[in-house]
């Protein structure tokens, strides 16, 4: 027999970055080039991959320990989509950091979808950049139970929360959106028991990531700032209205999204100009009426227009709408998925 071919995939960034990189996990698994695929992710993102049948092993890493898994490895290939990790120049002695992290590019300034930029940079022949996530039957049952009180009514999930102040949409405008949507639908949100908005149904406490995917799959529409819930909606095939300001909809949008960006100000994420901005004018200029109009269009079943192939108009990324078969094991005729071999490591084993 030939030597076992091994690959380590190191995923960095936030939840959205880790989810979008699932397209590369699928690409390498379907390529047949590797017999063993190990994936290292931030501990917070582990549930996005812990039932993924494409992986042989999942490593959930706290803090900077993640970067150890991106170091070159003898006898195995290492793929890190967003960064390159270098060993120390002198072998790691003294006070020198154990590694150096090189961020490969400023994705937000590109004109192609994020997955296509990454594929081109690494010279990979990736043709399907759609993300995927796998849930358990228990996750689906949980979402069914949560949604039971509103069965038969249109259900819209709104997400206004973000750790990045530059992406915030004014709460008064969110309230105006909710007030209008309530006339036609049930408006849900995830978060603390006490909402900052009036008139929403709060799902509390915050569910796990697989449960979140199952819940969004049962919504008729998601209205969100550019963030993880917007990417998760695209993953499970739920149409969405996504509000963009400093980030680029041509890079971070999806075919199932109606991406709204009203400002004429150039996108500024990943640039020094972002820190010089005193007001979030690019977000404030999005009219609540525009958000409601797009959401109502999705609820009424109007077709989501596909943007020009060259991305003109800065609307959405290109590619097929992709709802993975594995998201609902029962519907896919699959047995219950087995968990990936998960390591909760404090340090890389040498």
Secondary structure, 3 states (H helix, E strand, C coil): CCCCCEEEEECCCCHHHHHHCHHHHHHHHHHCCCCEEEEEEEHHHHHHCCCCCCCCEEEEECHHHHHHHHCCCCCCEEECCCEEEEECCCCCCCCCCCEEEEECCCHHHCCCCHHHHHHHHHCCCCCCCCCCCCCCHHHHHHHHHHHHHHCCCCEEEEECCCCCHHHCCCHHHHHHHHHHHCCCCEEEEECCCCCCCCCCEEECCCCCHHHHHHHHHCCCEEEEECCHHHHHHHHHCCCEEEECCCCCHHHHCCCCEEEECCCCCCCCCCCCHHHHCCCCHHHHCCCHHHHHHHHHHHHCCCCCCCCCCCCCCCCCCCCCCCCCHHHCCCCCCCCCCCCCEEEEECCCCC
